[in-house]
Amino acid sequence: MGKSDIKKAFISSIPVMAGYLALGTGFGIILKTKGYGVIWAVLMSLFMYSGTLQYVAVNLLASGASLITTAITTLMVNARHLFYGISMIDKYKGTGKKKAYLMFALTDETYSLVCSDENTKDVEDKHKYYFFLSMFNQSYWIIGSLIGSVLGSLITFSTEGIDFVLTALFVTIVVDQWINTKDHRPVIIGVASSVLCLLIFGSDSFLIPTMICITAALMFMKGKEHVSND
């Protein structure tokens, strides 16, 4: 791939850089306040690389949660990746050896950028562009986690509420995706399913039913598109 495509991947990742450095720093700080140092922060960001789950995992580690509790919590927190994967089937088709990493590194922010047709207008090799975009984004998270872990050993004020930046970033992602994509159906389905399941199942149990509804709706949409194309 030419340097121009690497440059485009980097430019596309700049908005995520700002968010991930802040979020990663917050994660590193919270992790450090619970007694886990730099090595934990870097390894979790390298091999787990799931912003929401990493924040949740801090409390799981600190409370000594069982494997069953950890597994169920992980499923609930990351269930949204089921429909992320469904919508990436065509985009990641033919990526070869890169596919494993592209699947692993498909965070909410990377997903939003990959879905944006505007970002890939003049890209020569989209698959390699996706790879470098994913790699840049993860590197920002790792650096942020490292910075936060170091800062966590220096600060003395309360860190309560610092994890709200994750919620704020999710809202930004949805707005950005709405603006930069012509097909608004995934956003509408996501919001409608969330509100409906929240009303039916309550705030403690709505996540998994919501993911099931969204996955079913997206699979139905994809099926209808294949039928219409045939």
Stockholm file with secondary structure:
# STOCKHOLM 1.0

chainA/1-230         MGKSDIKKAFISSIPVMAGYLALGTGFGIILKTKGYGVIWAVLMSLFMYSGTLQYVAVNLLASGASLITTAITTLMVNARHLFYGISMIDKYKGTGKKKAYLMFALTDETYSLVCSDENTKDVEDKHKYYFFLSMFNQSYWIIGSLIGSVLGSLITFSTEGIDFVLTALFVTIVVDQWINTKDHRPVIIGVASSVLCLLIFGSDSFLIPTMICITAALMFMKGKEHVSND
#=GR chainA/1-230 SS CCHHHHHHHHHHHHHHHHHHHHHHHHHHHHHHHTTCCHHHHHHIIIIICCHHHHHHHHHHHHHTCCHHHHHHHHHHHHTTHHHHHHHTTTTTTTCGGGHHHHHHTCCHHHHHHHHCGGGGTTCSCHHHHHHHHHHHHHHHHHHHHHHHHHHHTTCCSCCTTTTHHHHHHHHHHHHHHHHHCSCCHHHHHHHHHHHHHHHHHCTTTCHHHHHHHHHHHHHHHHHHHHHHHC
#=GC SS_cons         CCHHHHHHHHHHHHHHHHHHHHHHHHHHHHHHHTTCCHHHHHHIIIIICCHHHHHHHHHHHHHTCCHHHHHHHHHHHHTTHHHHHHHTTTTTTTCGGGHHHHHHTCCHHHHHHHHCGGGGTTCSCHHHHHHHHHHHHHHHHHHHHHHHHHHHTTCCSCCTTTTHHHHHHHHHHHHHHHHHCSCCHHHHHHHHHHHHHHHHHCTTTCHHHHHHHHHHHHHHHHHHHHHHHC
//
